[in-house]
């Protein structure tokens, strides 16, 4: 006797896997994610602020 499956759940699983595949492709194509972009921006801002604070002013 064959195994009974819920077709709605099977379709949802299939669709979810297809969306994940598309998302993985988009991530590879477009580079870094939003969280990593925000982390880089925060690090750049922190480094720039630290560098500006260490500048010496010259009287010419």
Protein Blocks (a to p, Z undefined) as FASTA:
>chain_A
ZZdddfklmmmmmmmmmmmmmmmmmmmmnopafklmmmmmmmmmmmmmmmmmmpccddZZ
